[in-house]
Amino acid sequence: MARHGGRAVLMVVIVLVSSWVPISHCSKKPVGVARKEDIPYIKCQVCEKLAQQLYHQVHKKQDQISPKKISEYEIIELSENVCNLKKQEADWILKIDIVEQGNRLELVEQDSEGQCNSECKTIERACQEVLGYSDTDVAEYLYKKKPQINSLVNFLCKDLTEACSSKPPPLPKNRTPGEPFVPKSSKEAEMDKLLKSMEGMPGAPGMKMYSREDLMNMNNFGDQDADEDDDDDEAQFPSNLGKVLRDKETKKSDWKLRIMKGITDTGEALKSHATKVSHGVQKWWRGKKASLKKNSKSNKADL
């Protein structure tokens, strides 16, 4: 009986901590693949939307930390994440649908985020190709010049990258249409944001959330007749949670409080550790990139 109660508690904990379980243990959704052949037709539009996003995100960040001034480092961080769908800064990509309009492709912004399939990945790839190694250059321009949005679009899309220096070619008549835009439910969007916010925490990358059906159908969960071979499963959770789950309390109120405290303490500790490590690595990488950039300019000057 105690063992069955322990399993029920384990299922509750999985739901509460957003199911930090390796993705290999649950069914994977099909992953969209970028259609590289579509990139020339949307590259300029992607660049324009990218510039707009950088402008708005920098100003939003400034408003959040006011009266403190936004640093160049913080702007570089935004520019590095704005084309990476694993980061919240790239959520704007999820609201765009690629639509055929005669002999061209049009980027149409939707009211809500959509399921990320090939079109989503195509826009991400186009964004990355536009920005390339110019993320520090555009960040420096934003930090020093504080341009208006039109000036930023011209700088990024014509001067720095030439993404809009020429008109896109006409669309082939035999192009295979892209998939329809399928909006996410509000619950899906909220959970995706939560998982992205956990991306930098130890053990979080590559994790996926279980649905209620997944949990009920999994082996070793809710099976009244299962053997007592799953003690090792608890070792996969953070030590504090494992300890809580192994405590045999008689009062329900007692173990509920202990579980919630274990979840809170463990989450805060992991997040703090991840933040320190992440900032240290990013600081080192900024310095490395700046050094390489200076050396490159120096070599060009010598030539």
Protein Blocks (a to p, Z undefined) as FASTA:
>chain_A
ZZmmmmmmmmmmmmmnopaacfklpccdddddddfklmmmmmmmmmmmmmmmmmmmmmmm
mmmmpcbdcdfklmmmmmmmmmcmkbmklmmmmmpccddehjaccddddfbdcdddfklm
mmmmmmmmmnmmmmmmmmmmmmmnopafklmmmmmmmmmnommmpccddddfklccdddd
ddddfklmmmmmmmmmmmmpghkgopacddfklmmmpghihpakbccklmmmmmmpcfkl
mmmmmpccfblklmmmmmmmmmmmmmmmmmmmmmmmmmmmmmmmmmmmmmmmmmmmmmmm
mZZ
